[in-house]
Amino acid sequence: MRAPRLSVFASCDGLLVRDAGSIGYTMSLFLVENSLSGSVATFAKLAVLLASTVGAMLAAVIMKTRYRPAKGQ
């Protein structure tokens, strides 16, 4: 008899992925603030914000298409 395989994400429902994304976003802004200045820093912050927005929209589309409720619900 084989032991059941447990997934790290089985009970988390994407919690780890969300937290990793939040940490990455915050660290990106922190590094930009500490390493760049002037218009380059502003452009880099806007690029981080734009990339995060596109990523959130893409994730919303994927979740909407992947997790559709069954017919009759």
N, C-alpha and C positions, 0 to 999 in steps of 0.2 A: 504494500500500500504506500502510495506517495503522499508526502506532505503537501498541503496546499501552498501555492506560490502567493506570496503577499507582495503587493505593489506599494511603493512608497506613497504614491498618490491616491491609493484606494480610499483612504479616510480623509484626505486633505481637500479634495475638490478644487485643486488648483491654487490652494493657499500658498504653497511654496513658490509657485511661479509668479504669483502676484507680488509677494514680498520681495523676491529677487528683482523684479522689474522696478519696484519702488526704490529699492536700494541703489540700483543702477542709475535711475533718473536723478536721485539726490546726489550721488557721487559725481555724475557728469557735471551738474551745475556747480558743485563744490570745486572740482578741478578747474573748470573754466574760470571761476571767480578768482582762484589763487594763482593761476598761471598766465592768464591773458589780461589785457587791458585795452581800453578805448573801444573803437568800432569793431575790432576783431572779437572782443569779448561779447559785445552785443550780438554780433552775427552768430557766434557759436551758441549763445543762449537761445536765440531764435531757432537755430537748427535743431537743438535738443528738443525744444518745445514742439516743433513741427514733426520731428520723427516720433515723438511720444504720441502725438495726436493721430498720426497715420497708423501707428501700431495699435492704438486703442480702437480705432475704427475698423481695422482689419480683424482684430480679435472679436469685435462685436458681430461682424458679418459671419465669421467662421462659427461662432457659437450659435448664432441664429439658424444657420443652415444645418449644423451638426446635431443640435439638441431640440429638434422639433417634437412636439407632443404627438403621441399616437392618435390616430383618427378616433373620433368619438369622445375625446377628453376635453 
